[in-house]
Amino acid sequence: AGELMKGKRGLVMGVANKNSIAWGIAQQLAAQGAEIAFSYQDEALERRVRPLVESLPCEPFMVQADVTNDESMDACFKALEDKWGTIDFLVHAIAFAGKDELVGSFTENTTREGWRRAMDISAFSFVDAGKRASHLMPNGGSMVTLTYLGSERVVPSYNVMGVAKAALEASTRYMARDLGPKDIRVNALSAGPMRTLAMAGISGGKALMRTGREWSMMKQDTKMEGVAGAALYLLSDLGFSCTGETLHVDAGFHAVAVPSMDDDD
Ligand code: NAD
């Protein structure tokens, strides 16, 4: 425990269960004194998320927000404004693409509707939430979204989600420029593969995890504590001057071109 987030309030979007990256981040923020509002997608998820939220040291504050629905987003940010007036941080850990699109040929399997939905939920939602959050940040603030290497390089089955993550990372830079003069920092955290609900939707997810272990510089899985620690850095005052960045936390996987070489070859 510490006080890096003492006096800071913010919204964490994307907790679905105890394995969610958003939950890993929220736990570290709470341990550093943050006050946190949690948004959940629908009633079914609320029942799963509430016990988690109630286990934190801060006062439980939950609001519904389906990012595809403008009225739902209006209501969520109205609730934040009514309760706190201003906020200091936003965590966006939301993505979705259909199962039929997260397999096989990107070229063959990407439909207009699938493309639209992946872009809407996984990229535009950060622009929209970021805009709304910035209106509640008169004293500056910090926003973080979660992304993955499939935006920069080709990963089997990641397909349309890789394209959506590329849009998300580019959006992060444009948002960072717009909001920089207001002392609001906007960054993306590129995490290595971790066992979550979203991961289970990707065909070959297990193989992705194994490749991460075998090929990463550190020869190990990406640890939730590392991803959450990086989020804490970006969201706290430790991150002063860091904006428009995509920070990789993946045991070094992103920088490896050739995993290993046999000297005799
Ligand atoms: P998760 O399934 O726990 O979280 C995904 C969240 O998105 C869920 O809480 C879900 O409710 C929410 N969501 C989906 N559609 C929504 C909608 N219409 N409205 C509101 N919320 C909606 O999985 P996760 O792995 O923790 O994913 C969080 C983020 O991290 C995602 O952006 C994901 O792409 C990213 N990420 C994950 C990994 C990994 O290996 N798990 C690696 C890098 C990045």
Residues whose N, C-alpha, C, O or C-beta is under 5 A from the ligand:
A	BS01	NAD	G14 V15 A16 N17 N19 S20 I21 A22 Q41 A65 D66 V67 T68 A93 I94 A95 F96 I121 L146 T147 Y148 A191 G192 P193 M194 T196 L197 A198 M199
